[in-house]
Amino acid sequence: MPETVQDWLTALDDAFPGRDAQSWDSVGLQVGDPADTVDAVLVCLDVTAQTLSEAAERGANLIVAHHPLLFRPLARLTPETAAGRLVLDAARRGVAVVAAHTNLDAATEGTTAPIMAALGVSDAAPLVPLDSPAYKVVVFTPPGATAGVLDAAFGAGGGRIGEYDECSFRLAGTGTFRPSAAANPTAGQREQRNAASEERIEVLAAGERLRAVVDAIVAAHPYEEVAYDVYPLHATGGPGPTKGLGRVADLPAPRPLREVARAIRDGLPAPHLRVAGDPDRVVSRVAACGGAGDALIDAAMAAGADVYVTGDLRHHPTLDALTQGLGVIDAGHYATEAPAMAHLAERLEDAARRRGLSARLLASAVPTEPWVADWDKETTQR
């Protein structure tokens, strides 16, 4: 059967669940029909006129981008706005557009990971962890129905633990039941106590998926009355959350701020790097957030960071950070996110292969850094 946009949406959600996105964000399918066929997929940071042309030239009819093409609602779909012009272009070319934005940012190896890697950090914690309640769902099934019930629970988003999915536990036992005269039991006799072999199944469900998981289990279960329990879970220590916005960690060894800046400049495509703070000040704890991260300055301070690395820092938030003793490095929006696109493509390819998808996955070769580093080069050579 031909692969569809929906098949790839499902694979993308396996890799970077939409439930991990921020409530204000716009992720998932933005242009196209879920039933459209997919021949090749282009992964890129931004949807621009150049990346749309690249997709057409390379035979890709699905784009998976980090930045949403449609971030704010459009009052009208015309070429009078940048988003409208690009949407119309994509539609004319028959190219579907999907966004993986803050759900990629929040991943364990998300947008900020290359920044920390450039500093030699491999054990960073989320700067703002995802806060999602978790539940354990327990249900009792006849052995022959276990596989179907588990498939339904997994399909509804149950059984996910960090970077693992389809997680469950089951235990064999004996259940008793006495159907009334009006009951319609799957097995056993009415108005008699019956004993039957059953399996106890346990799966985890995130709070926002709980209702869907329970409904899917009940729909797939053969019993007339389905017995299930839901237990709220509470954190009791351990390694802590691995998903969330930004990252924070101690450097392998204290070093001057200027050396941290050089490592960022050399480890990322950051020709426009700016540094605020005493370059000779020795720092030992770093926080970072790929993209525009001035909203997390307070979180960086609260986490005890000496220096904060991000992009798109504005004048007044930068002054406020310096006033509070936080050095900052603005490496640019593009530079702090573009390196993560390779990881996006790798994770998406792994998820697609697990689902039996074989369409070509292409990495965009079009740079979308809007700023020109050597704009005055010709003048200075005269």
Order of alpha helices (4+ residues) and beta strands (2+ residues): alpha-beta-beta-alpha-beta-alpha-beta-alpha-alpha-beta-beta-alpha-beta-beta-alpha-beta-beta-alpha-beta-beta-alpha-beta-alpha-beta-alpha-alpha-beta-alpha
